[in-house]
Amino acid sequence: MRFRGSLQIKIATMKITMTKERLTRAISLTALGLILSFTVMDRLTGDSLAAPGSQEKTAEQVYKNIKSFTGLPASQLDGVMNYMSASLGVGCSYCHTDSWESDDRAAKNNARRMIEMTRAINKTNYGVEWGVVSCYTCHVGRPFPEATPGARQELWQPPPKPDPKAMAALPTIDEVLEKNIRALGGQASIDGLKTRTSRGTLTVENGIGPAVSVPMEIHQKAPNKMLFTAAYPGGAYTEGFDGSASWIADNRKKEGIAGTEPEGRTLGSEPTLTEFHAYIKLRETYPTMRLLGKEIINGREAFLIGATSKSGSRDKIYIDTETGLLIRKHTLFKTVLGMIPEVVDFSDYREVGGVRLPFKIIWSRPPFTWTRMFTEIKHNVPIDDEKFDKPASKQ
């Protein structure tokens, strides 16, 4: 723990002045979210949240009843809500009603007070608004902070050091990657893929109500064009990336749709989610990789690889030691408040045109989970480039 004496005194003083309502503090999340993750944002410090010269609208210009995050670029509000959700282990409805801007729940105003408290601690002790002390500092994934330390010995014991003999017994990173290529179907089969059409079901869990399942369809064309459509009861929701720019077309009826996206929101900022060969050409996706050891993932032994993508993001990827198939990608998503985990799990691999692909993909970042279950995947079906154009450009 990186607390200084003055910080401990300040926190203790503030806790004494808190009312009983402090136990109901929590977070909010103002958007239903998307199947793709957004740009990992830079750490912001100082008095201004918006980047100098930025033309992007601020949170209060896009959303209603913004009080604690005025000046924050609107595109970064989702990450802030995600971070608070993960820090307290709660969903959106902990603070919000179906009317997002409503202050009906006491937890929402309690959260505002906690935001101002941590902001004051950071500015007074560290000269920044965000990034040192946050809601996770006290909550650690619980709605109610613990005031009494645990008695378990491992809490203050150093973690075990890696076993040099076990590390020496590991294969090389090249051997692991070659096994992965063979498991997928071989380099020639992978190189022969040019397009992919996938159909199935998208199930969304958002921490508000019951999970929602809708039909989905994805069209992809190498190297990085993508069109995703989910057929909601109130209308279609579409995300596209034409190879250089991303777009969203939301034709759902707004009534009853929690967190429809603000105008101007764009996707495609995470290359590994738009690039056609992202998870079947790992050497291209991650120019730098290092084998770190082994871990158990969902009951399977897996090689743990530290990987740096072309965009500079640092991920952990896990390859099944027995099958050679990718079973997990783990990364840390950076928000103005701090880092939160983002995990993609791959399973139910089946052969499609000589290449094995996962028919089940689970993407999660607190408090959201998207499960994609494919019923049909086809390769090398002709797809015109115009299919990926933004609808307005076809007029």
C-alpha positions, 0 to 999 in steps of 0.5 A: 500500500502506498499511503503516506502518513498525511494521507492516512490522517486525512482519510481517517478524518474524512471517514469520521465526518461521513454520515451513515449513508456513506455505506450506500455509495456506488457508481453509475454507468451511462451507456449500454456499451458496445461489443468492441472496446474503446481507445485506451485513454491517457492518464489525465492530471492537473486541473483540466480534464479535456485535452488542450485544443480538443474539439470533442464535446464534454460529458455535460454537453452530451449527457444530462445532469453531469456534476462531478465530471464536468470538462471530461471528454464525453468519450471517457465517461463510460470508462469512468463508470466502468471503473467505479462499477469494478471498484465496488463490485456493483452494477448500474442500478446501484446508483441509477434508475431507468432514467439515467439523469435521475437523482432518486437514489441516494447512492448517486449523490453519495458517489458524488461526495466520494468523488469530490473526497478522492479528488481533494485527497489527490490534489492536496497530497499529490498535485493531481486530480486523479490516478493515485487514490480512487474508490478502489483504494478503500472499496477493493471490489466491495460496496462497503469498505472494510475498516478492520484488517484481516488476520490471514498471514498471507496478507503481509507475506511476500508472494512466492518467487518463480521456480527457476527449474519450472521456468527452465522446463518451459518451451520457447515462445517460438515453439508455443506459437508454432503449436498454435499455428498447427492447432488452428490448421496451418499457416497456408490455411490461415493465409488463405482466408480473405472474408468471414461471415458469422451469424449467431446470438449476442447475449448482453448482461449490463448490471441493470436487469435480466440478460438480453439475447438478440440475433447478430451478424458479423461481416469481415474482410481482410485486413480490417473491415468489419460490419456488426449488426444486432437485431434488437426488438426495437430496431437494428444496432450496427457498428462498422469499420471501413478500414480507416474510419468507424461509425455507428447506426442505432435505429432502435427505438429510444424508449426503454433502451438503456444507454443509447450512444451519443451522436458522434461516438466512433468505434474501431479504436482497438485494432485487435477487434477489427483486424481480420487475422487478430487472433489467428496471426498472433505474431502480427498482432503482437510483435513483442511476446515473452513466455512468462509461465503457466496458469490455470484458466477455466480449469485448463493449463495454459501458457501465459504470454506477455504480449505488446501489440502494434498499438503499444497495448500490453496484454496477457494471452493464454494458450492451452498447453494441450490443444495449442489454442488461444483461450484468453486475452487479458488487458488493463483498460485505463480510465481517468480514475485508474485501471480495470481488467478487460477479458476475452475468453475463447472456447468451443473451437470448430473447423471452418474451411480448414481453420479452427475458430472459436464459436463462443467468445465472452468479452467482459469489463465490469459491469458488462459481459457480452457473450457471442455464440455463433451458429454459422461461420463461412469463409471467403464469401464475396463481400463488396467493400461498399458494405462497410461504408457508413450509411449516410455516404450511400445517399 
